[in-house]
């Protein structure tokens, strides 16, 4: 146990050194655990020489935007909201395996444009060691824009980040992962404001019902609701099933389904064979 703690301390010290070396940095900020911890750590090391940049578009849930701004305000972290226009890009709307590349490409392009008008010298984002094992085309966009990855460079895993955030007293330490709303729409189905709105309203309704970890997956006429396994027994009662039906049919879905495998992050990627994922990577 002592050795593990020492290793985590070493990683934290490495992160601090990396952040200080960036001197003046824009941090891509979504309010999730990784980006929130990175923004907090950057502010601890750099003060007002850092700025958290929150990208706003229809793919960002309003509740996520509010919470991200609230967290920054709680810790005195300077934050700037910039509008991104990924929904104006046909390649993004097409929603193939490269969607996340086009999203991050738009984000980093907007951040670069803002940086060029200011005294900030670098851009950083919150990818970590565990992200390297998943299909993350956004990382390619980050590499093409020479975006720094301090958490990854310091060797921090998702578990490390949660542990450090908890030790620092940050309320987001156990916040469930919440990728953008577009990730809920099946590949090949166009990303539209209407589809994003249906997903967002559906997830807000599930939250209001008291569920904690879930996803609303959009498959056209069919909605596939993923609920964490420990919460599934409640979701499978006739009364809750009836509520689901009323809620999601009112949002335009013809068929309302509950996924018996339960919640799992990135489940939309399961339907894409590796050859398909590779073929859809941008050149």
C-alpha positions as CSV (number, residue, x, y, z in Angstrom):
1,X,0.0,0.0,0.0
2,X,2.8,2.4,0.9
3,X,4.5,1.7,-2.4
4,X,1.3,2.4,-4.4
5,X,0.8,5.7,-2.5
6,X,4.4,6.6,-3.2
7,X,4.0,5.9,-6.9
8,X,0.8,8.1,-7.0
9,X,2.7,10.9,-5.3
10,X,5.4,10.6,-7.9
11,X,2.8,10.8,-10.7
12,X,1.3,13.9,-9.0
13,X,4.6,15.6,-8.8
14,X,5.3,14.7,-12.4
15,X,2.0,16.3,-13.4
16,X,2.9,19.4,-11.5
17,X,6.2,19.7,-13.3
18,X,4.6,19.2,-16.7
19,X,2.0,21.8,-16.0
20,X,4.5,24.4,-14.9
21,X,6.5,23.7,-18.0
22,X,3.5,24.7,-20.1
23,X,3.8,28.2,-18.6
24,X,0.5,29.6,-19.9
25,X,-2.1,27.1,-21.1
26,X,-5.7,26.7,-22.3
27,X,-7.3,23.5,-20.9
28,X,-10.0,21.8,-22.9
29,X,-12.7,21.5,-20.2
30,X,-15.9,19.5,-20.2
31,X,-16.5,19.2,-16.4
32,X,-15.9,15.4,-16.4
33,X,-13.5,13.9,-13.9
34,X,-10.4,14.0,-16.1
35,X,-10.7,17.6,-17.5
36,X,-12.0,19.0,-14.2
37,X,-9.0,17.5,-12.3
38,X,-6.6,18.7,-15.0
39,X,-8.1,22.2,-14.9
40,X,-7.9,22.3,-11.0
41,X,-4.3,21.0,-11.0
42,X,-3.3,23.6,-13.7
43,X,-4.9,26.4,-11.7
44,X,-3.1,25.2,-8.6
45,X,0.2,25.4,-10.5
46,X,-0.3,28.3,-12.8
47,X,-3.0,30.5,-11.3
48,X,-4.4,33.0,-13.8
49,X,-1.9,31.8,-16.4
50,X,-4.3,29.0,-17.3
51,X,-7.9,29.2,-18.6
52,X,-10.4,26.4,-18.8
53,X,-12.2,26.4,-22.2
54,X,-15.7,24.9,-22.3
55,X,-16.9,24.1,-25.8
56,X,-20.6,24.8,-26.1
57,X,-22.9,23.2,-28.8
58,X,-26.1,21.2,-29.0
59,X,-24.0,18.0,-28.2
60,X,-23.3,19.3,-24.7
61,X,-26.1,18.6,-22.3
62,X,-27.3,21.8,-20.5
63,X,-27.0,20.0,-17.1
64,X,-23.3,19.2,-17.9
65,X,-22.6,22.8,-18.9
66,X,-24.2,24.1,-15.7
67,X,-22.2,21.7,-13.5
68,X,-18.9,22.4,-15.3
69,X,-19.3,26.1,-14.8
70,X,-20.3,25.6,-11.2
71,X,-17.3,23.4,-10.4
72,X,-15.0,26.1,-11.9
73,X,-16.6,28.8,-9.9
74,X,-16.3,26.7,-6.7
75,X,-12.5,26.6,-7.1
76,X,-11.9,30.0,-8.6
77,X,-10.8,28.4,-11.9
78,X,-11.1,30.9,-14.8
79,X,-13.4,29.5,-17.5
80,X,-14.3,30.7,-21.0
81,X,-17.2,29.3,-23.0
82,X,-16.5,29.1,-26.7
83,X,-19.1,28.0,-29.3
84,X,-18.1,25.2,-31.6
85,X,-19.8,24.4,-34.9
86,X,-19.3,20.6,-35.4
87,X,-23.0,20.3,-36.4
88,X,-22.1,22.5,-39.4
89,X,-19.7,19.8,-40.7
90,X,-21.2,17.1,-42.9
91,X,-18.5,14.7,-41.9
92,X,-19.5,15.0,-38.3
93,X,-23.3,14.8,-39.1
94,X,-22.7,11.6,-41.0
95,X,-21.8,10.0,-37.7
96,X,-19.4,7.2,-38.8
97,X,-16.5,5.9,-36.8
98,X,-14.5,9.1,-37.2
99,X,-17.2,11.4,-35.6
100,X,-15.1,12.1,-32.5
101,X,-12.2,13.1,-34.7
102,X,-14.2,15.8,-36.3
103,X,-15.6,17.0,-33.0
104,X,-12.1,17.3,-31.4
105,X,-10.7,18.8,-34.7
106,X,-13.3,21.6,-34.4
107,X,-12.6,22.1,-30.7
108,X,-8.9,22.4,-31.1
109,X,-9.3,24.6,-34.2
110,X,-11.5,27.0,-32.2
111,X,-9.1,26.9,-29.2
112,X,-6.1,27.6,-31.5
113,X,-7.9,30.6,-33.0
114,X,-8.6,31.9,-29.5
115,X,-5.1,31.2,-28.3
116,X,-3.6,33.2,-31.3
117,X,-5.5,36.3,-30.0
118,X,-4.1,35.9,-26.4
119,X,-0.9,35.3,-24.5
120,X,-1.5,31.6,-23.9
121,X,1.2,29.4,-25.3
122,X,-0.2,25.9,-25.2
123,X,-3.4,23.8,-25.3
124,X,-3.9,20.8,-23.1
125,X,-6.6,18.1,-22.7
126,X,-7.5,15.4,-20.3
127,X,-6.7,12.0,-21.9
128,X,-5.2,9.5,-19.6
129,X,-3.4,6.1,-19.7
130,X,-6.6,4.0,-19.7
131,X,-7.9,5.9,-22.8
132,X,-5.1,4.4,-24.9
133,X,-6.8,1.0,-24.7
134,X,-10.1,2.3,-26.3
135,X,-11.0,3.5,-29.7
136,X,-10.6,7.3,-29.4
137,X,-10.2,9.0,-32.8
138,X,-10.2,12.4,-30.9
139,X,-6.7,11.6,-29.9
140,X,-5.6,11.7,-33.5
141,X,-7.0,15.2,-33.8
142,X,-5.1,16.2,-30.6
143,X,-1.9,14.9,-32.1
144,X,-2.4,16.8,-35.3
145,X,-3.0,20.0,-33.4
146,X,0.0,19.3,-31.1
147,X,-2.2,19.4,-28.0
148,X,-0.4,18.5,-24.7
149,X,-1.7,15.5,-22.6
150,X,-0.4,16.2,-19.1
151,X,-2.3,13.4,-17.4
152,X,-1.1,10.8,-19.9
153,X,2.5,12.1,-19.8
154,X,2.4,11.8,-16.0
155,X,1.3,8.2,-16.3
156,X,-2.1,8.7,-14.6
157,X,-4.8,6.2,-15.0
158,X,-8.5,6.9,-14.5
159,X,-8.3,5.3,-11.0
160,X,-5.3,7.5,-10.2
161,X,-7.2,10.6,-11.2
162,X,-10.2,9.7,-9.1
163,X,-8.0,8.9,-6.1
164,X,-6.2,12.2,-6.4
165,X,-9.4,14.2,-6.9
166,X,-10.9,12.6,-3.8
167,X,-7.8,13.3,-1.8
168,X,-8.0,16.9,-2.9
169,X,-11.6,17.1,-1.8
170,X,-13.0,17.6,-5.3
171,X,-16.7,16.6,-5.5
172,X,-16.3,15.3,-9.0
173,X,-14.0,12.5,-7.9
174,X,-16.8,9.9,-8.3
175,X,-18.7,11.6,-11.1
176,X,-20.0,9.1,-13.7
177,X,-18.5,9.4,-17.1
178,X,-20.7,11.4,-19.5
179,X,-19.5,11.7,-23.1
180,X,-21.2,14.1,-25.4
181,X,-24.8,13.5,-26.4
182,X,-23.8,12.5,-30.0
183,X,-22.2,9.3,-28.6
184,X,-25.7,8.1,-27.8
185,X,-26.7,8.0,-31.5
186,X,-26.0,4.8,-33.4
187,X,-23.3,5.0,-36.0
188,X,-24.6,5.8,-39.5
189,X,-27.6,7.7,-38.2
190,X,-27.2,11.4,-38.8
191,X,-26.6,13.6,-35.8
192,X,-29.3,16.2,-35.7
193,X,-30.4,18.8,-33.1
194,X,-33.7,16.8,-32.8
195,X,-32.0,13.5,-32.0
196,X,-29.7,15.2,-29.5
197,X,-32.6,16.9,-27.8
198,X,-34.5,13.6,-27.5
199,X,-31.5,11.9,-25.9
200,X,-30.9,14.8,-23.5
201,X,-34.6,15.0,-22.4
202,X,-34.7,11.3,-21.9
203,X,-31.6,11.3,-19.7
204,X,-32.9,14.2,-17.7
205,X,-36.1,12.2,-17.1
206,X,-34.1,9.1,-16.0
207,X,-32.1,11.3,-13.6
208,X,-35.3,12.8,-12.2
209,X,-36.6,9.3,-11.6
210,X,-33.6,8.7,-9.3
211,X,-31.4,6.6,-11.6
212,X,-27.7,7.3,-11.2
213,X,-25.8,5.6,-14.1
214,X,-27.4,5.2,-17.4
215,X,-27.4,5.9,-21.2
216,X,-30.2,6.6,-23.6
217,X,-29.2,5.0,-26.9
218,X,-30.9,6.4,-30.0
219,X,-31.6,3.8,-32.8
220,X,-34.2,5.8,-34.8
221,X,-37.7,4.6,-33.9
222,X,-36.2,2.5,-31.1
223,X,-34.7,3.8,-27.9
224,X,-32.4,1.4,-26.0
225,X,-32.1,2.3,-22.3
226,X,-29.0,1.2,-20.5
227,X,-29.2,1.2,-16.7
228,X,-26.4,0.2,-14.3
229,X,-26.8,-3.5,-13.3
230,X,-27.2,-2.7,-9.6
231,X,-30.2,-0.5,-10.6
232,X,-31.7,-2.9,-13.1
233,X,-34.1,-4.6,-10.7
234,X,-35.9,-1.4,-10.1
235,X,-35.9,-0.5,-13.8
236,X,-37.5,-3.9,-14.6
237,X,-40.7,-3.4,-12.5
238,X,-44.0,-3.0,-14.4
239,X,-44.5,0.4,-12.8
240,X,-41.1,1.8,-14.0
241,X,-41.5,0.1,-17.4
242,X,-44.8,2.0,-17.8
243,X,-43.1,5.3,-16.9
244,X,-40.4,4.6,-19.5
245,X,-43.0,4.0,-22.1
246,X,-44.8,7.2,-21.5
247,X,-41.6,9.3,-21.3
248,X,-39.9,8.0,-24.4
249,X,-42.9,7.7,-26.7
250,X,-43.6,11.4,-25.9
251,X,-40.1,12.1,-27.2
252,X,-40.9,10.5,-30.5
253,X,-39.7,6.9,-30.1
254,X,-42.1,4.2,-31.4
255,X,-40.5,1.3,-29.4
256,X,-39.0,1.5,-25.9
257,X,-36.5,-1.1,-24.9
258,X,-34.4,-1.8,-21.8
259,X,-31.0,-3.3,-22.4
260,X,-30.7,-6.4,-20.2
261,X,-26.9,-6.2,-20.3
262,X,-27.1,-3.0,-18.4
263,X,-25.0,0.1,-18.7
264,X,-21.6,-0.1,-20.3
265,X,-19.5,2.7,-21.5
266,X,-18.8,2.8,-25.2
267,X,-21.3,0.1,-26.1
268,X,-22.0,1.8,-29.5
269,X,-18.5,0.8,-30.5
270,X,-19.3,-2.9,-30.0
271,X,-21.2,-3.0,-33.3
272,X,-18.2,-1.8,-35.3
273,X,-15.7,-4.4,-36.3
274,X,-12.1,-3.4,-35.9
275,X,-11.6,-3.3,-39.6
276,X,-14.4,-0.8,-39.9
277,X,-13.0,1.4,-37.2
278,X,-9.6,1.4,-38.8
279,X,-11.0,2.2,-42.3
280,X,-12.9,5.2,-40.9
281,X,-9.9,6.9,-39.3
282,X,-9.2,10.2,-41.1
283,X,-6.1,10.3,-43.2
